[in-house]
């Protein structure tokens, strides 16, 4: 079972369970600009709904950018942490323009076949972080 999630949209997080090349189930959370807070509960809900344990996961695919700074950072951190803890491969997909989740999953499954356990992904941001005031 493969876990896929995308947190690069401003007000939406999508999670999918994939077996082979078939999407088994999906859950989406729509909210304000803090949707990244919903990522772990949404993953947990998706797994429980399908009676899947974390240990049943064989790989993780996430969209590692381009997207909102906090959401991308949290998604990549969650993906890398699960990969490390479960000793499974992880890959990140960079989307420069919006594409359908099914296309992402298909591309991710191809990349996942070549991924090595212990290799981790980096976030891709759309620009420099703007977290401080400019100096006068």
C-alpha beads as a LAMMPS data file, in Angstrom:
LAMMPS data file: protein, C-alpha beads

136 atoms
135 bonds

1 atom types
1 bond types

-500.0 500.0 xlo xhi
-500.0 500.0 ylo yhi
-500.0 500.0 zlo zhi

Masses

1 110.0

Atoms # bond

1 1 1 0.000 0.000 0.000
2 1 1 1.301 3.444 -0.991
3 1 1 0.358 6.682 0.773
4 1 1 0.125 9.800 -1.395
5 1 1 -0.634 13.288 -0.149
6 1 1 -0.631 16.788 -1.544
7 1 1 -0.605 19.884 0.646
8 1 1 0.491 22.403 -1.996
9 1 1 -2.917 23.988 -2.527
10 1 1 -3.770 27.040 -0.437
11 1 1 -6.946 25.707 1.149
12 1 1 -6.970 21.945 0.533
13 1 1 -5.114 18.768 1.460
14 1 1 -5.662 15.507 -0.406
15 1 1 -4.633 12.036 0.744
16 1 1 -4.830 8.803 -1.242
17 1 1 -4.180 5.117 -0.638
18 1 1 -2.833 3.291 -3.679
19 1 1 -2.417 -0.440 -4.183
20 1 1 -0.525 -1.475 -7.298
21 1 1 -1.565 1.295 -9.655
22 1 1 -5.151 1.525 -8.402
23 1 1 -6.473 4.237 -6.081
24 1 1 -8.156 2.434 -3.194
25 1 1 -9.485 5.449 -1.320
26 1 1 -9.051 9.188 -0.939
27 1 1 -9.880 11.851 1.596
28 1 1 -9.747 15.596 1.167
29 1 1 -9.818 18.361 3.752
30 1 1 -10.816 21.880 2.771
31 1 1 -10.299 24.758 5.148
32 1 1 -8.577 28.037 5.720
33 1 1 -4.913 28.775 5.082
34 1 1 -3.912 26.461 7.959
35 1 1 -4.839 23.226 6.188
36 1 1 -1.384 21.815 6.955
37 1 1 -2.638 21.316 10.524
38 1 1 -5.064 18.715 9.148
39 1 1 -2.455 16.533 7.435
40 1 1 -1.670 14.017 10.200
41 1 1 -5.294 13.623 11.367
42 1 1 -6.371 13.151 7.737
43 1 1 -3.724 10.455 7.139
44 1 1 -4.769 8.724 10.354
45 1 1 -8.451 8.870 9.359
46 1 1 -7.711 7.460 5.877
47 1 1 -5.701 4.555 7.280
48 1 1 -8.257 3.721 9.975
49 1 1 -11.142 3.927 7.509
50 1 1 -9.408 1.277 5.372
51 1 1 -8.132 -0.795 8.319
52 1 1 -4.527 -0.147 7.282
53 1 1 -1.713 0.082 9.809
54 1 1 1.265 2.375 9.257
55 1 1 3.401 -0.758 9.057
56 1 1 1.393 -1.869 5.991
57 1 1 2.686 1.101 3.985
58 1 1 5.356 0.295 1.394
59 1 1 6.136 3.804 0.219
60 1 1 5.189 7.465 0.396
61 1 1 4.637 9.954 -2.397
62 1 1 4.074 13.641 -1.741
63 1 1 4.130 16.846 -3.702
64 1 1 7.187 18.650 -2.350
65 1 1 6.455 21.941 -4.095
66 1 1 5.846 24.437 -5.466
67 1 1 3.360 25.657 -2.882
68 1 1 2.752 27.604 0.326
69 1 1 5.832 27.694 2.554
70 1 1 4.334 26.175 5.698
71 1 1 2.229 23.531 3.961
72 1 1 5.116 22.312 1.802
73 1 1 7.489 22.300 4.771
74 1 1 5.080 20.283 6.916
75 1 1 4.209 17.812 4.135
76 1 1 7.880 17.117 3.435
77 1 1 8.652 16.765 7.147
78 1 1 5.762 14.310 7.618
79 1 1 6.769 12.300 4.532
80 1 1 10.429 12.095 5.594
81 1 1 9.537 11.238 9.188
82 1 1 7.195 8.416 8.162
83 1 1 9.798 7.142 5.704
84 1 1 12.474 7.110 8.402
85 1 1 10.282 5.554 11.092
86 1 1 8.789 2.880 8.825
87 1 1 11.993 2.257 6.822
88 1 1 10.182 2.737 3.508
89 1 1 11.073 4.826 0.444
90 1 1 9.754 8.333 -0.075
91 1 1 9.679 10.525 -3.142
92 1 1 8.693 14.123 -3.739
93 1 1 7.135 15.508 -6.876
94 1 1 7.670 19.072 -8.017
95 1 1 4.671 20.641 -9.690
96 1 1 5.320 23.902 -11.478
97 1 1 1.701 24.006 -12.590
98 1 1 -1.432 22.305 -11.266
99 1 1 -1.996 18.770 -12.576
100 1 1 -4.506 16.093 -11.671
101 1 1 -3.754 13.975 -8.622
102 1 1 -4.071 10.804 -10.696
103 1 1 -1.244 12.035 -12.966
104 1 1 0.885 12.799 -9.923
105 1 1 0.263 9.350 -8.494
106 1 1 1.186 7.667 -11.773
107 1 1 4.439 9.673 -12.022
108 1 1 5.157 9.064 -8.339
109 1 1 4.738 5.307 -8.635
110 1 1 7.348 5.234 -11.420
111 1 1 9.798 7.274 -9.338
112 1 1 9.068 5.223 -6.222
113 1 1 10.327 2.053 -7.941
114 1 1 13.794 3.637 -8.141
115 1 1 13.765 5.255 -4.686
116 1 1 16.072 3.976 -1.996
117 1 1 15.257 3.626 1.660
118 1 1 17.226 6.258 3.558
119 1 1 17.014 8.876 0.800
120 1 1 14.894 11.817 1.804
121 1 1 13.215 14.654 -0.037
122 1 1 13.571 18.427 0.118
123 1 1 10.856 21.048 -0.114
124 1 1 10.598 23.246 -3.206
125 1 1 9.290 26.732 -2.573
126 1 1 7.873 29.177 -5.103
127 1 1 10.151 31.954 -3.835
128 1 1 12.170 33.120 -0.896
129 1 1 10.515 32.917 2.500
130 1 1 9.046 36.238 3.550
131 1 1 8.976 35.880 7.303
132 1 1 10.708 39.060 8.463
133 1 1 10.237 42.747 7.934
134 1 1 12.537 44.434 5.456
135 1 1 15.425 46.358 7.021
136 1 1 15.173 50.140 6.817

Bonds

1 1 1 2
2 1 2 3
3 1 3 4
4 1 4 5
5 1 5 6
6 1 6 7
7 1 7 8
8 1 8 9
9 1 9 10
10 1 10 11
11 1 11 12
12 1 12 13
13 1 13 14
14 1 14 15
15 1 15 16
16 1 16 17
17 1 17 18
18 1 18 19
19 1 19 20
20 1 20 21
21 1 21 22
22 1 22 23
23 1 23 24
24 1 24 25
25 1 25 26
26 1 26 27
27 1 27 28
28 1 28 29
29 1 29 30
30 1 30 31
31 1 31 32
32 1 32 33
33 1 33 34
34 1 34 35
35 1 35 36
36 1 36 37
37 1 37 38
38 1 38 39
39 1 39 40
40 1 40 41
41 1 41 42
42 1 42 43
43 1 43 44
44 1 44 45
45 1 45 46
46 1 46 47
47 1 47 48
48 1 48 49
49 1 49 50
50 1 50 51
51 1 51 52
52 1 52 53
53 1 53 54
54 1 54 55
55 1 55 56
56 1 56 57
57 1 57 58
58 1 58 59
59 1 59 60
60 1 60 61
61 1 61 62
62 1 62 63
63 1 63 64
64 1 64 65
65 1 65 66
66 1 66 67
67 1 67 68
68 1 68 69
69 1 69 70
70 1 70 71
71 1 71 72
72 1 72 73
73 1 73 74
74 1 74 75
75 1 75 76
76 1 76 77
77 1 77 78
78 1 78 79
79 1 79 80
80 1 80 81
81 1 81 82
82 1 82 83
83 1 83 84
84 1 84 85
85 1 85 86
86 1 86 87
87 1 87 88
88 1 88 89
89 1 89 90
90 1 90 91
91 1 91 92
92 1 92 93
93 1 93 94
94 1 94 95
95 1 95 96
96 1 96 97
97 1 97 98
98 1 98 99
99 1 99 100
100 1 100 101
101 1 101 102
102 1 102 103
103 1 103 104
104 1 104 105
105 1 105 106
106 1 106 107
107 1 107 108
108 1 108 109
109 1 109 110
110 1 110 111
111 1 111 112
112 1 112 113
113 1 113 114
114 1 114 115
115 1 115 116
116 1 116 117
117 1 117 118
118 1 118 119
119 1 119 120
120 1 120 121
121 1 121 122
122 1 122 123
123 1 123 124
124 1 124 125
125 1 125 126
126 1 126 127
127 1 127 128
128 1 128 129
129 1 129 130
130 1 130 131
131 1 131 132
132 1 132 133
133 1 133 134
134 1 134 135
135 1 135 136
